[in-house]
Amino acid sequence: MSLLARVQSPADLKLLTRDQLRELCAEMRARLIDVCSRTGGHIGAGLGVVELTTALHYVFNTPRDQLVWDVGHQAYPHKLLTGRDGAMETLRQEHGLSGFLKRSESPYDTFGAGHAATAISAALGMAVARDLHGEQFKVIAVLGDGALTCGLSYEGLNNAGASERDLVVVLNDNEMSIAPNVGAISKYLTSVQRNPLYNRVRSAIGAAVDSAPGKLAGVATLVRKWEESVKSFFTPGVLFEELGFRYFGPIDGHDVNALVETLTAVRDLKGPRLVHVITQKGKGFPAGEHGEKWHALPPGHDPATGRQRGASGARAAYTAVFGTGLTELAAERPDVVAITAAMPSGTGTAAFAKAHPSRFFDVGIAEGHAVTFAAGLATQGIRPVCAIYSTFLQRAYDNVIHDVAIQRLPVVFAMDRAGLVGEDGPTHMGLYDIAYMLAVPGMTVTAPKDATEMLALLRAGVEHAGGPFALRYPRDSAPDTPPPMADIRATPYGTWEVLRRGSDVAVLAVGTMVRPALAAAEQLAAEGLSITVVNCRFLKPHDELTLAAVIADHRHLLVVEEGTIVNGFGAHMTAVVGAMDAAVRVATHGVPDRFIEQAPRARQLALAGLDAAGIAERVRALHESEAIAG
């Protein structure tokens, strides 16, 4: 039996020898590479913390001791050691294991984590609750995968250090989030790791002390203290200690023995402590060690190379089309810049960075800063395009309102991954941007029906000088292949287009729902129902003339959107149409008011009734209810 098969819980882990721990780590790495080759997933971060995860569960008494992970990407080894190895084949599958941390999945998942930088704040809350209850257990926050580029981490450090609570923070320093880390702190940490003088001095002192005879033990102690004082000149220990933390490190994060010894010593201390651990993202997987490209892998890849098995005939993703189009648009307009928050590859802006490096800005995992930075640029005549996932832009909502919208600054928000996102599950769903952007005065909100229209709306956004402009598009393959950006004209501002004319029910379709609405209309035509389909590409401002014409010809409208039905475009249209003609009935069709669990994107759409069959079924029901009422 393999060692991994013998470990059904961290209690079993504690029965192993140090040599067996190293063997176990090798087995865990092989298991993760094998599983993710079939399920897909965020493999790089997990492979980097195999030894660290093993040492943490070996030293601490989990789950009584609360282990709080920052960024669920790091959690795959944690799942292996906490009774979920047998279910790893279901990772990111419908009704299977989450790709992130989930409290309902295991008592060892003490805090849900999908977005970065939450660990310290959550852990401090747990430590305070422990003290209020008069309990005795340890709380350990594992900060990593680039979270020190995020402001929330510094807020947590500042508060936790001043609190003097019994709290351990482990800094997993791998120089990477998804892309290489950026910013002054990242450079500082990297310079420490690579400082040859510090490493030579530390090695020389260690050798001298270790070889000193017993009678020189007192001298050795003084030398060790001198080493600590020298270390403060070269390491970030002085920074963290000024914040109120006792600092330990840097430590080799792939030396399980050193990790166990350090964590054991740290465990028995009190107060805020920070352990600085150096790891390599993707450790043991050559493809994964290259960083951003292999941060996450799709299902069906070769575990040895990371290459996808079988050539894909799918069309380009919206993300790739956006990146190419923005790059071409910037070649026309020297005032266009691109901003992203640690996601150059994920947002397609890596192509822009290569073509226009002086006009590309990756600000790290700092969405609020990205938005306010863009606002500052816009005050000086620059046209900033903020490419940020819909789910991550939620963290910058105050900045969107306070720094951009109130000042009516022309910032374009390119919201990737809008709508249902498939296997990443609830933490990454882009279901709320329609509702939260419609609520912002002066905000233009748009959604394209295909990639060509996405680029036309992008051009319209950059040309729009009257305030902020939001463009939402999905995590999906585009249904079309657009021409070069030079051949694409801007979509006329505030306009809709009627794609099919009928007489029974009018479907107001938003973005990705246009094509399934047209397909539904075809199905219904065979049944004798005549359906109008309108492409509502501008959600705000809406096309008043086209809407008036539709209302004049129809007594029943159905608004279809790939977003939350609560306070969405349907709700907005219900109020607008009610004010225009109270006799017109408006029905809404979108994502229900609940968190959507992981499943393939097509499956999620079908379950929500947002495919052709679901839309057709809803139209039939509305038409029948209207006939009965009549």
C-alpha positions as CSV (number, residue, x, y, z in Angstrom):
1,M,0.0,0.0,0.0
2,S,1.3,3.5,-0.9
3,L,1.9,6.0,1.9
4,L,-0.7,8.3,0.5
5,A,-3.3,5.5,0.7
6,R,-2.5,5.0,4.4
7,V,-3.1,8.7,5.2
8,Q,-6.9,9.1,5.6
9,S,-6.5,12.1,7.9
10,P,-3.7,14.2,9.4
11,A,-3.7,11.8,12.4
12,D,-2.3,9.1,10.1
13,L,0.3,11.6,8.9
14,K,1.8,11.9,12.4
15,L,2.7,8.2,12.4
16,L,5.2,8.6,9.6
17,T,8.9,9.1,9.9
18,R,10.7,12.1,8.4
19,D,12.0,9.9,5.6
20,Q,8.5,8.7,4.9
21,L,7.2,12.3,4.8
22,R,9.6,13.0,1.9
23,E,8.4,9.8,0.1
24,L,4.8,10.8,0.8
25,C,5.4,14.2,-0.8
26,A,6.7,12.6,-4.0
27,E,3.5,10.4,-4.1
28,M,1.3,13.5,-3.6
29,R,3.0,15.3,-6.4
30,A,2.5,12.4,-8.8
31,R,-1.1,12.0,-7.7
32,L,-1.9,15.7,-8.4
33,I,-0.3,15.7,-11.8
34,D,-2.2,12.5,-12.8
35,V,-5.6,13.7,-11.5
36,C,-5.3,17.2,-13.0
37,S,-4.4,15.7,-16.4
38,R,-8.0,14.4,-16.5
39,T,-10.0,16.9,-14.5
40,G,-8.1,20.1,-15.3
41,G,-7.4,22.6,-12.5
42,H,-5.0,25.0,-10.8
43,I,-2.1,22.7,-10.6
44,G,0.9,25.0,-10.3
45,A,0.2,26.5,-6.9
46,G,-0.7,23.2,-5.3
47,L,2.5,21.5,-6.5
48,G,4.5,24.3,-4.9
49,V,3.1,23.7,-1.4
50,V,3.2,19.9,-1.1
51,E,5.9,19.9,1.5
52,L,4.5,23.0,3.3
53,T,1.0,21.4,3.5
54,T,2.5,18.2,4.8
55,A,4.5,19.9,7.5
56,L,1.6,22.1,8.6
57,H,-0.7,19.1,9.1
58,Y,2.1,17.1,10.7
59,V,3.0,19.8,13.3
60,F,-0.4,21.3,14.0
61,N,-3.5,19.5,15.4
62,T,-5.9,20.1,12.6
63,P,-8.9,20.6,12.4
64,R,-8.9,21.8,16.0
65,D,-6.0,24.1,15.1
66,Q,-7.5,26.3,12.4
67,L,-5.6,26.2,9.1
68,V,-6.7,29.1,6.9
69,W,-5.6,29.0,3.3
70,D,-5.3,32.1,1.1
71,V,-6.4,31.4,-2.5
72,G,-8.0,28.0,-2.9
73,H,-5.5,27.3,-5.7
74,Q,-3.1,26.1,-3.0
75,A,-5.5,23.6,-1.5
76,Y,-5.1,20.5,-3.6
77,P,-2.5,18.9,-1.4
78,H,-4.6,19.9,1.6
79,K,-7.5,17.9,0.1
80,L,-5.3,14.8,-0.3
81,L,-4.3,14.8,3.3
82,T,-7.8,15.5,4.8
83,G,-9.7,12.4,3.6
84,R,-10.5,13.4,0.1
85,D,-7.8,11.6,-1.9
86,G,-10.4,9.0,-3.0
87,A,-12.6,11.7,-4.4
88,M,-10.0,13.6,-6.3
89,E,-11.2,12.2,-9.6
90,T,-14.3,14.3,-9.1
91,L,-12.3,17.6,-8.7
92,R,-14.1,20.5,-10.4
93,Q,-16.8,18.1,-11.7
94,E,-20.5,18.5,-11.2
95,H,-21.4,17.3,-7.6
96,G,-17.7,16.6,-7.0
97,L,-14.9,18.3,-5.1
98,S,-14.6,22.0,-5.4
99,G,-11.4,23.4,-6.9
100,F,-11.3,25.8,-4.0
101,L,-11.8,25.7,-0.2
102,K,-15.4,25.1,0.9
103,R,-16.6,24.9,4.5
104,S,-19.5,22.6,3.5
105,E,-17.0,20.1,2.0
106,S,-14.8,19.3,4.9
107,P,-14.3,20.4,8.6
108,Y,-10.6,20.9,7.6
109,D,-11.7,23.7,5.2
110,T,-12.1,26.3,7.9
111,F,-12.7,29.3,5.6
112,G,-13.9,29.4,2.0
113,A,-11.3,30.8,-0.3
114,G,-11.5,31.6,-4.0
115,H,-10.2,35.1,-4.3
116,A,-6.8,36.2,-3.0
117,A,-5.7,37.8,0.2
118,T,-8.4,36.8,2.6
119,A,-6.4,34.5,4.9
120,I,-4.9,37.0,7.4
121,S,-8.2,38.9,8.0
122,A,-10.2,35.7,8.4
123,A,-7.6,34.1,10.6
124,L,-7.5,37.1,12.9
125,G,-11.2,37.0,13.2
126,M,-11.0,33.3,14.2
127,A,-8.2,34.1,16.7
128,V,-10.3,36.9,18.3
129,A,-13.3,34.6,18.5
130,R,-11.1,31.9,20.2
131,D,-10.0,34.4,22.8
132,L,-13.5,35.6,23.4
133,H,-14.6,32.1,24.0
134,G,-11.6,31.4,26.3
135,E,-10.5,28.5,24.1
136,Q,-6.9,27.2,23.4
137,F,-6.0,26.4,19.8
138,K,-3.7,27.7,17.2
139,V,-4.8,29.7,14.1
140,I,-2.5,29.6,11.1
141,A,-3.0,31.7,7.9
142,V,-1.2,30.6,4.8
143,L,-0.7,33.7,2.6
144,G,0.5,32.9,-0.8
145,D,0.3,32.8,-4.6
146,G,0.9,36.5,-5.0
147,A,-1.4,37.7,-2.3
148,L,1.2,40.2,-1.0
149,T,0.4,42.3,-4.1
150,C,-3.1,42.8,-2.6
151,G,-4.0,45.6,-0.3
152,L,-6.3,43.4,1.9
153,S,-3.2,41.4,3.0
154,Y,-1.5,44.6,4.3
155,E,-4.7,45.6,6.1
156,G,-4.8,42.2,7.8
157,L,-1.0,42.3,8.7
158,N,-1.3,45.8,10.1
159,N,-4.3,44.9,12.3
160,A,-3.0,41.5,13.3
161,G,0.4,42.7,14.2
162,A,-1.0,45.4,16.5
163,S,-3.4,43.0,18.1
164,E,-0.7,40.9,19.8
165,R,-3.0,37.9,19.4
166,D,-1.6,34.3,19.2
167,L,-1.5,34.0,15.4
168,V,0.8,32.4,12.9
169,V,1.1,33.7,9.3
170,V,3.0,31.6,6.8
171,L,4.1,33.6,3.8
172,N,4.4,31.2,0.8
173,D,6.8,33.2,-1.4
174,N,6.9,31.7,-4.9
175,E,7.5,35.0,-6.8
176,M,4.2,34.3,-8.7
177,S,0.5,34.8,-8.4
178,I,-0.8,33.8,-11.9
179,A,1.7,36.0,-13.6
180,P,5.0,37.0,-12.1
181,N,4.4,39.2,-9.1
182,V,4.9,42.9,-9.5
183,G,5.5,45.8,-7.1
184,A,8.1,46.9,-4.5
185,I,7.4,44.2,-1.9
186,S,7.8,41.5,-4.5
187,K,11.2,43.0,-5.6
188,Y,12.2,43.2,-1.9
189,L,11.4,39.6,-1.2
190,T,13.1,38.5,-4.4
191,S,16.3,40.5,-3.6
192,V,16.5,38.8,-0.2
193,Q,16.3,35.3,-1.7
194,R,19.0,36.1,-4.2
195,N,21.3,38.3,-2.2
196,P,24.7,36.5,-2.4
197,L,26.3,38.3,0.5
198,Y,23.5,37.3,2.8
199,N,23.6,33.7,1.7
200,R,27.4,33.5,2.0
201,V,27.4,35.1,5.5
202,R,24.6,32.9,6.7
203,S,26.3,29.7,5.4
204,A,29.7,30.7,6.8
205,I,28.2,31.5,10.2
206,G,26.2,28.3,10.3
207,A,29.3,26.2,9.4
208,A,31.4,27.9,12.1
209,V,28.9,27.5,14.8
210,D,28.0,23.9,14.0
211,S,31.7,23.0,14.2
212,A,32.4,24.9,17.4
213,P,33.5,22.7,20.4
214,G,31.2,22.4,23.4
215,K,33.2,24.8,25.5
216,L,32.6,27.5,23.0
217,A,28.8,27.1,23.2
218,G,28.5,30.6,24.8
219,V,30.4,32.1,21.9
220,A,28.3,30.2,19.5
221,T,25.2,31.7,21.1
222,L,26.6,35.2,20.7
223,V,27.5,34.5,17.0
224,R,24.0,33.3,16.4
225,K,22.6,36.5,17.9
226,W,25.0,38.5,15.7
227,E,23.7,36.5,12.7
228,E,20.2,37.6,13.6
229,S,21.2,41.2,13.7
230,V,23.0,41.0,10.4
231,K,20.0,39.2,8.9
232,S,17.8,42.2,9.6
233,F,19.8,44.2,7.1
234,F,19.2,41.8,4.3
235,T,15.8,40.2,5.0
236,P,12.2,41.5,5.2
237,G,12.2,40.5,8.9
238,V,12.7,44.1,9.9
239,L,9.6,45.0,7.8
240,F,7.4,42.4,9.4
241,E,8.8,43.0,12.8
242,E,7.9,46.6,12.6
243,L,4.4,45.5,11.8
244,G,4.4,43.6,15.1
245,F,5.3,40.1,13.9
246,R,8.2,37.9,15.1
247,Y,9.9,36.9,11.8
248,F,11.3,33.4,10.9
249,G,13.0,32.7,7.6
250,P,13.5,32.6,4.8
251,I,13.1,28.8,4.8
252,D,13.4,26.3,1.9
253,G,9.7,25.4,1.3
254,H,10.7,22.1,-0.3
255,D,12.7,20.8,2.7
256,V,10.0,19.1,4.7
257,N,12.4,18.4,7.6
258,A,13.4,22.0,8.0
259,L,9.7,23.0,7.7
260,V,8.7,20.6,10.4
261,E,11.4,21.8,12.8
262,T,10.7,25.5,12.2
263,L,6.9,25.1,12.5
264,T,7.3,23.1,15.7
265,A,9.4,25.8,17.3
266,V,7.0,28.5,16.1
267,R,3.9,26.6,17.3
268,D,4.9,26.8,20.9
269,L,5.4,30.5,20.9
270,K,2.8,33.2,21.5
271,G,1.9,36.4,19.7
272,P,1.9,37.2,16.0
273,R,4.6,35.2,14.2
274,L,5.4,35.1,10.5
275,V,7.2,32.3,8.8
276,H,8.7,33.2,5.4
277,V,8.8,30.1,3.1
278,I,10.4,30.0,-0.3
279,T,8.7,27.7,-2.8
280,Q,8.6,27.0,-6.5
281,K,5.3,27.1,-8.2
282,G,4.7,24.0,-10.2
283,K,7.5,22.1,-8.4
284,G,8.0,18.7,-9.9
285,F,6.0,19.3,-13.1
286,P,8.3,20.8,-15.8
287,A,5.4,22.4,-17.7
288,G,4.0,23.8,-14.4
289,E,7.3,25.4,-13.4
290,H,7.0,27.8,-16.3
291,G,4.5,29.8,-14.3
292,E,1.6,31.7,-15.8
293,K,0.8,29.5,-18.8
294,W,0.4,26.5,-16.6
295,H,-1.1,28.2,-13.6
296,A,-4.3,26.2,-14.5
297,L,-4.6,23.4,-17.0
298,P,-7.7,22.2,-18.9
299,P,-8.9,18.6,-18.7
300,G,-7.4,16.1,-21.1
301,H,-3.7,17.2,-21.1
302,D,-0.6,15.1,-21.1
303,P,0.6,14.8,-17.5
304,A,4.3,14.7,-18.7
305,T,4.2,17.8,-20.9
306,G,1.1,19.7,-20.2
307,R,0.1,19.7,-23.8
308,Q,-3.5,19.2,-24.7
309,R,-4.3,15.7,-26.1
310,G,-5.9,16.0,-29.5
311,A,-6.0,19.2,-31.6
312,S,-8.9,21.5,-30.8
313,G,-11.0,22.7,-33.7
314,A,-12.8,25.2,-31.6
315,R,-13.0,28.9,-32.5
316,A,-10.9,31.4,-30.6
317,A,-12.0,32.4,-27.2
318,Y,-13.6,35.8,-26.6
319,T,-10.6,36.6,-24.4
320,A,-8.0,36.0,-27.1
321,V,-10.1,38.0,-29.6
322,F,-10.4,40.8,-27.2
323,G,-6.6,40.9,-26.6
324,T,-5.8,40.9,-30.3
325,G,-8.4,43.6,-31.0
326,L,-7.2,45.9,-28.2
327,T,-3.6,45.5,-29.3
328,E,-4.6,46.5,-32.9
329,L,-6.7,49.4,-31.6
330,A,-3.8,50.7,-29.6
331,A,-1.7,50.7,-32.8
332,E,-4.2,53.2,-34.2
333,R,-4.5,55.2,-31.0
334,P,-1.4,56.1,-28.9
335,D,-3.7,57.3,-26.1
336,V,-5.0,53.8,-25.4
337,V,-3.4,51.9,-22.5
338,A,-4.2,48.5,-21.0
339,I,-4.5,47.8,-17.2
340,T,-4.9,44.4,-15.6
341,A,-4.7,43.0,-12.1
342,A,-2.2,40.1,-12.2
343,M,-4.1,38.5,-15.1
344,P,-2.3,39.4,-18.4
345,S,-2.8,35.9,-19.9
346,G,-6.3,35.4,-18.3
347,T,-7.5,38.7,-19.8
348,G,-5.8,38.3,-23.2
349,T,-3.7,41.5,-22.5
350,A,-0.4,39.6,-22.7
351,A,-0.4,40.3,-26.5
352,F,-0.9,44.0,-25.7
353,A,2.0,43.9,-23.3
354,K,4.3,42.5,-25.9
355,A,3.3,44.9,-28.6
356,H,3.0,48.1,-26.5
357,P,5.1,47.5,-23.3
358,S,5.2,51.1,-22.3
359,R,1.4,51.3,-22.3
360,F,0.7,48.1,-20.4
361,F,0.3,48.0,-16.7
362,D,-0.1,45.0,-14.5
363,V,-0.7,46.3,-11.0
364,G,-0.8,43.0,-9.2
365,I,-3.8,41.5,-7.3
366,A,-5.1,45.0,-6.6
367,E,-8.3,45.7,-8.5
368,G,-9.3,48.8,-6.5
369,H,-5.9,50.3,-7.2
370,A,-6.2,49.4,-10.9
371,V,-9.5,51.3,-11.2
372,T,-8.3,54.4,-9.4
373,F,-5.0,54.3,-11.3
374,A,-7.1,54.2,-14.5
375,A,-9.1,57.2,-13.2
376,G,-5.9,59.2,-12.7
377,L,-4.8,58.4,-16.3
378,A,-8.1,59.4,-17.7
379,T,-7.9,62.9,-16.1
380,Q,-4.8,63.5,-18.3
381,G,-6.4,62.6,-21.6
382,I,-5.4,58.9,-21.7
383,R,-8.0,56.2,-22.6
384,P,-7.5,53.4,-20.1
385,V,-9.0,50.0,-20.7
386,C,-9.2,48.0,-17.5
387,A,-9.4,44.3,-18.3
388,I,-10.6,42.6,-15.1
389,Y,-12.7,39.5,-14.6
390,S,-16.3,40.4,-13.7
391,T,-16.0,38.5,-10.3
392,F,-12.8,40.3,-9.4
393,L,-14.1,43.8,-10.4
394,Q,-16.6,43.4,-7.5
395,R,-13.7,44.1,-5.2
396,A,-13.3,47.6,-6.8
397,Y,-16.9,48.7,-6.8
398,D,-16.3,51.7,-4.5
399,N,-13.5,52.8,-6.8
400,V,-15.7,52.4,-9.9
401,I,-18.4,54.7,-8.3
402,H,-16.3,57.2,-6.3
403,D,-13.2,57.6,-8.5
404,V,-14.5,57.1,-12.0
405,A,-18.3,57.5,-12.3
406,I,-18.8,60.6,-10.1
407,Q,-16.1,62.3,-12.1
408,R,-17.5,61.0,-15.4
409,L,-14.1,59.8,-16.5
410,P,-13.8,57.8,-19.7
411,V,-12.5,54.5,-18.4
412,V,-13.4,51.3,-20.3
413,F,-14.1,48.3,-18.1
414,A,-13.6,45.1,-20.1
415,M,-15.3,42.5,-17.9
416,D,-14.1,39.0,-18.9
417,R,-15.7,35.8,-17.5
418,A,-19.1,37.6,-17.3
419,G,-21.9,35.1,-16.7
420,L,-21.6,31.4,-15.9
421,V,-18.0,30.2,-15.8
422,G,-18.2,26.4,-15.5
423,E,-15.9,24.4,-13.3
424,D,-14.5,27.3,-11.2
425,G,-17.8,27.4,-9.3
426,P,-19.5,30.1,-7.2
427,T,-16.5,32.2,-6.3
428,H,-15.7,33.0,-9.9
429,M,-19.2,33.5,-11.4
430,G,-19.6,36.8,-13.2
431,L,-23.3,37.0,-12.6
432,Y,-23.6,40.3,-10.8
433,D,-22.0,42.9,-13.1
434,I,-25.2,43.8,-15.0
435,A,-26.9,44.5,-11.7
436,Y,-24.1,46.4,-10.1
437,M,-23.1,48.4,-13.2
438,L,-26.7,49.4,-14.1
439,A,-27.0,50.9,-10.6
440,V,-24.1,53.4,-11.3
441,P,-25.3,56.8,-12.7
442,G,-23.6,57.7,-16.0
443,M,-22.3,54.2,-16.6
444,T,-22.6,52.7,-20.1
445,V,-23.3,49.0,-19.9
446,T,-22.9,46.8,-23.0
447,A,-23.0,43.1,-24.0
448,P,-22.1,41.8,-27.4
449,K,-23.8,38.9,-29.2
450,D,-20.5,37.7,-30.8
451,A,-16.8,38.5,-31.1
452,T,-17.2,41.0,-34.0
453,E,-19.7,43.0,-32.0
454,M,-17.4,42.8,-29.0
455,L,-14.7,44.6,-30.9
456,A,-17.2,47.1,-32.3
457,L,-18.3,47.9,-28.8
458,L,-14.7,48.1,-27.6
459,R,-14.1,50.7,-30.3
460,A,-17.2,52.5,-29.2
461,G,-16.1,52.5,-25.6
462,V,-12.7,54.0,-26.4
463,E,-14.3,56.7,-28.5
464,H,-16.9,57.5,-25.8
465,A,-15.8,60.6,-23.9
466,G,-18.9,61.0,-21.8
467,G,-18.0,58.8,-18.9
468,P,-17.3,55.1,-18.0
469,F,-18.1,52.3,-20.4
470,A,-18.5,48.7,-19.4
471,L,-18.2,45.8,-21.8
472,R,-19.1,42.2,-20.6
473,Y,-18.3,39.0,-22.4
474,P,-18.1,35.3,-21.5
475,R,-15.6,32.6,-20.8
476,D,-16.3,30.8,-24.0
477,S,-15.3,30.2,-27.6
478,A,-16.6,33.0,-29.8
479,P,-19.2,31.9,-32.4
480,D,-17.6,33.9,-35.2
481,T,-14.2,35.0,-36.5
482,P,-14.0,38.7,-36.7
483,P,-12.1,40.7,-39.2
484,P,-9.1,42.9,-38.3
485,M,-9.8,45.7,-36.0
486,A,-9.1,48.3,-38.7
487,D,-12.2,46.9,-40.6
488,I,-14.5,47.2,-37.6
489,R,-16.6,50.3,-37.1
490,A,-17.9,51.4,-33.7
491,T,-21.4,50.2,-32.8
492,P,-23.7,53.3,-32.9
493,Y,-24.0,54.5,-29.3
494,G,-27.1,53.4,-27.4
495,T,-28.6,51.3,-30.2
496,W,-30.3,47.9,-30.4
497,E,-31.0,45.8,-33.5
498,V,-34.0,43.8,-34.4
499,L,-32.8,40.5,-35.8
500,R,-36.1,38.8,-36.3
501,R,-39.6,40.2,-36.5
502,G,-42.7,38.4,-35.2
503,S,-46.0,39.2,-33.7
504,D,-46.7,37.0,-30.7
505,V,-43.8,37.6,-28.2
506,A,-40.8,39.8,-28.3
507,V,-37.6,38.5,-26.8
508,L,-35.2,41.1,-25.6
509,A,-31.9,39.2,-25.6
510,V,-28.7,40.3,-23.9
511,G,-25.3,39.4,-25.3
512,T,-24.7,35.6,-25.2
513,M,-28.5,35.0,-25.2
514,V,-29.0,36.4,-28.7
515,R,-28.1,33.2,-30.6
516,P,-30.0,30.8,-28.4
517,A,-33.0,33.2,-28.6
518,L,-32.8,33.1,-32.4
519,A,-32.6,29.3,-32.3
520,A,-35.6,29.2,-30.0
521,A,-37.5,31.4,-32.4
522,E,-36.8,28.9,-35.2
523,Q,-38.1,26.1,-33.1
524,L,-41.2,28.0,-32.2
525,A,-41.9,29.1,-35.8
526,A,-42.4,25.4,-36.6
527,E,-45.1,25.3,-33.9
528,G,-46.8,28.4,-35.4
529,L,-45.5,31.0,-32.9
530,S,-44.1,34.2,-34.4
531,I,-41.3,35.6,-32.3
532,T,-39.4,38.9,-32.4
533,V,-35.8,38.8,-31.3
534,V,-34.0,42.0,-30.4
535,N,-30.3,42.3,-29.7
536,C,-30.1,44.6,-26.7
537,R,-26.4,45.2,-27.0
538,F,-26.7,48.5,-25.0
539,L,-28.3,47.8,-21.6
540,K,-27.7,51.4,-20.5
541,P,-28.6,53.6,-22.1
542,H,-31.2,51.5,-23.8
543,D,-32.5,52.2,-27.3
544,E,-35.7,54.2,-26.6
545,L,-36.9,54.3,-30.2
546,T,-36.5,50.5,-30.9
547,L,-38.1,49.7,-27.5
548,A,-41.1,52.0,-28.3
549,A,-41.6,50.3,-31.6
550,V,-41.4,46.8,-30.0
551,I,-43.9,47.8,-27.4
552,A,-46.3,49.2,-30.1
553,D,-46.3,45.7,-31.8
554,H,-46.3,43.4,-28.8
555,R,-48.3,42.9,-25.6
556,H,-45.8,40.5,-24.1
557,L,-42.0,40.9,-23.7
558,L,-39.5,38.4,-22.4
559,V,-36.1,39.7,-21.3
560,V,-33.3,37.0,-21.4
561,E,-29.9,37.6,-19.8
562,E,-27.0,35.6,-18.6
563,G,-26.8,37.3,-15.2
564,T,-28.6,37.4,-11.9
565,I,-32.3,37.9,-12.3
566,V,-32.5,40.0,-9.2
567,N,-32.0,43.7,-10.1
568,G,-30.8,42.7,-13.6
569,F,-31.7,44.0,-17.0
570,G,-35.0,42.4,-16.9
571,A,-35.9,44.2,-13.7
572,H,-34.7,47.4,-15.2
573,M,-36.8,46.9,-18.4
574,T,-39.8,46.0,-16.2
575,A,-39.7,49.4,-14.6
576,V,-39.0,51.2,-17.9
577,V,-41.8,49.5,-19.9
578,G,-44.2,49.8,-17.0
579,A,-43.7,53.6,-17.1
580,M,-44.3,53.6,-20.9
581,D,-47.3,51.3,-21.2
582,A,-48.7,49.6,-18.1
583,A,-50.7,47.2,-20.4
584,V,-47.5,45.5,-21.7
585,R,-46.5,42.5,-19.7
586,V,-42.7,42.0,-19.1
587,A,-41.3,38.7,-18.0
588,T,-37.7,38.1,-17.0
589,H,-35.5,35.0,-17.6
590,G,-32.0,34.8,-16.1
591,V,-29.9,33.1,-13.5
592,P,-32.0,32.3,-10.4
593,D,-31.3,33.9,-7.0
594,R,-28.9,31.3,-5.7
595,F,-25.2,30.5,-5.9
596,I,-24.4,28.3,-8.9
597,E,-22.3,25.3,-8.3
598,Q,-19.5,23.9,-10.5
599,A,-20.4,22.1,-13.7
600,P,-19.6,22.5,-17.4
601,R,-20.7,25.9,-18.6
602,A,-23.1,24.4,-21.2
603,R,-24.7,22.3,-18.4
604,Q,-25.1,25.4,-16.2
605,L,-26.8,27.3,-19.0
606,A,-29.2,24.4,-19.6
607,L,-30.0,24.0,-16.0
608,A,-30.9,27.7,-15.8
609,G,-33.0,27.4,-19.0
610,L,-30.6,29.7,-20.8
611,D,-30.2,27.6,-23.9
612,A,-32.5,27.4,-27.0
613,A,-34.7,24.7,-25.4
614,G,-35.1,26.6,-22.2
615,I,-35.9,29.9,-23.8
616,A,-38.5,28.2,-26.1
617,E,-40.1,26.5,-23.2
618,R,-40.4,29.8,-21.4
619,V,-41.9,31.6,-24.4
620,R,-44.5,28.8,-24.8
621,A,-45.5,29.1,-21.2
622,L,-45.8,32.9,-21.5
623,H,-47.8,32.7,-24.7
624,E,-50.2,30.0,-23.2
625,S,-50.7,32.1,-20.1
626,E,-51.5,35.1,-22.2
627,A,-54.0,33.1,-24.3
628,I,-55.7,31.8,-21.1
629,A,-55.8,35.4,-19.7
630,G,-57.3,36.7,-22.9
